[in-house]
Amino acid sequence: MLIAETFKALGDPVRLEIIERLSSGSLYTLSSVSKDLGLTRQGARKHLQVLADAELIKMEPTGRNTIITFAPASLKAADSFIKQLERKWDVRLEALREFAEGDKS
C-alpha cells in the first residue's frame, strides 16, 4: 500500500462521500452505498474499485450482492504521514519564532 494511492483515491468528492458513509461502521451493498450519488451502477463500481485498490474498503461478494466495508488501516497510515509533516513544520516555525524574538533584544 502506498500513501500516494490513498491520497489519490481520496481526491474525488464522490469517493470522499463513500468513505464518509462507510465510516459509520455499517455494512453496505453496492446499491446502498451509492444511493443518491447520481452514479450508474458501473460508475459506482469504478469508484469503489479505486477505493479497494487503495485498501480503503473491502468488497466481499455474497450471493447476488457485494458487501462493502470500511478498512481504516490505509487512512491511518495517511494520517500518520500528515502528522509527521506537521511535526516537522512545528519545529521550523518554532525556530523561526525564536529567531524573530531573538532579534528584538
N, C-alpha and C positions, 0 to 999 in steps of 0.2 A: 504494500500500500504506500503510495506516495502522497505527501501532504498536498502537492500541487494538484493532484487529481481530486482531492477533497474540495479544495477551493474552486476548482473549475466546475465541479458538479453543483456547488452551492451558488455559482454565479448566474443562476437563472431564477427569476421570480417564481415561476411555476414550481420548480424543484424546491425552492425555499418553503413554499406553501405546503408542499407534500411533506417535507421534513417536519414542519410545524405540526401538521395533523398527526403524523406518526409518533411524535414525541410524547403524546398523551399516554402512550403505552398500550393503547387498544390494538386489537388485531383488525386489519383492513383487508378487503379484497381489492382487486384492480378497479372495479367499478365504484366501490365506496370511497376509496382514497382519491379518485379523480373526479368525484361528483362536484358539479358547479365550477369546474376549472376551465370550461369551454374547450375541452380537448376531445378528439376522437379516441376510441379505444387504442388505436395504433399509436397515436401521438402520446397518450398516457404511458403506453408500454415503452416507448423510446425514452421518455424522461425517467421512468423507473429503472430502465436498464443502465442509464448513466449513473444513477444513484447506487445501484447494485455493483457496478464496476468499481466505484469508489469505496465500496464496502460500507456505505452509509445505511443500507437497508438489506434485508434478506427477503427473498421471494421463494416460497415453498409451494409447489403445485400440490393441490389437494382435490382430487376428483376433477370436477369441471372448473374449479376456482383456483386462484393463486392467492395464498395468504402472504401479506406483506407486513413486515415488522421493522421497527427502527433498530439499527445496530450502532450504538453511540461510540464505539471504540475509535473510529476514524475521526469523529468530531472532537473527541478528547485529545487526540494527537494534534489536531489543528489548533485547538485551544492552548495546548502546551507550547506550540510554536509561537503563537501570538504573545503569550505571557513571557517567553524568553526574549522576544524583541522588546517588549515593554520594559523589562528589567534593564536591558542594555541602554535604552533611551533614558530611563530614570537616572542611571549612573552619569550619562553625558549631561543631562540637564542639571543635575546636582553639581557637577564640576563647573558648568557654566555659571551657575548661581554663585558658587564660591569665588570664582574668578571675578565676576561683576561686583560682588560685595567687597572683595579684597582691594579693588581699585579706589574705593571711596575713602580710605584712610589717609 
